[in-house]
């Protein structure tokens, strides 16, 4: 379906970003993987993706906390047809105690990076009259939680940026949408389970249901494949008139 389309997925050497990259590759898109690490295994991951799906894939290192790096990523990739802004970090603390450097890093990586990559990608998309911008926001782009001020602010911000990009590109073959996942079972989330089990003194299943998925009515994690499949849908012809909106993949969290 997406043969010949070139996708950049930021923050894609693990978790949701990698899941989105795999789903795009599965339907034929060429993919640029990214993170800030530049290890041999990052390049190997791109080579495996190419071999597994018969597409072109490469890894480009860029630090999404730096505007110049974000723009250079798009330039080094030679532009793109599909831009997935996924890189993101989290820090949990009350507002009074929230470390200023963590606030700045979260706003830079989770929000400003998308401003820079979109600005760099749009001229090429406009010239060819086709483009898909998919921002990985969060249920926290639509609702708040205590102790996540920077994350919630950044994710609400990226929803606003998505709407603005959609308006500026309306009718030009370019759409911009945000996917809002609830809790997704990524290696990062998996790693939090033992700690949470220690705190609750309960077994894995009870801890997941009562603590981690407290606000997710389905009591089931979303998967990276489901988030990736939603991104693929947003790149499909069925979604040509879907722009400036959010799609929740959250087991009912935001219906509460
Ligand atoms: P993850 O830690 O597995 O992935 C984060 C990715 O971002 C990694 O590839 C990492 O290398 C990259 N990254 C971090 N800092 C970077 C930087 N400075 N420059 C370049 N890359 C950088 O986490 P994840 O759970 O897969 O999260 C991916 C996105 O999905 C984030 O934006 C997150 O907010 C969002 N999200 C996650 C969940 C969840 O439950 N896992 C839910 C909703 C939204």
Boltz pocket constraint, residues with backbone or C-beta under 6 A from the ligand:
constraints:
  - pocket:
      binder: B
      contacts: [[A, 10], [A, 11], [A, 12], [A, 13], [A, 14], [A, 15], [A, 16], [A, 17], [A, 34], [A, 35], [A, 36], [A, 62], [A, 63], [A, 64], [A, 65], [A, 85], [A, 86], [A, 87], [A, 88], [A, 89], [A, 109], [A, 110], [A, 136], [A, 137], [A, 138], [A, 139], [A, 180], [A, 181], [A, 182], [A, 183], [A, 184], [A, 185], [A, 186], [A, 187], [A, 188], [A, 189]]
      max_distance: 6.0
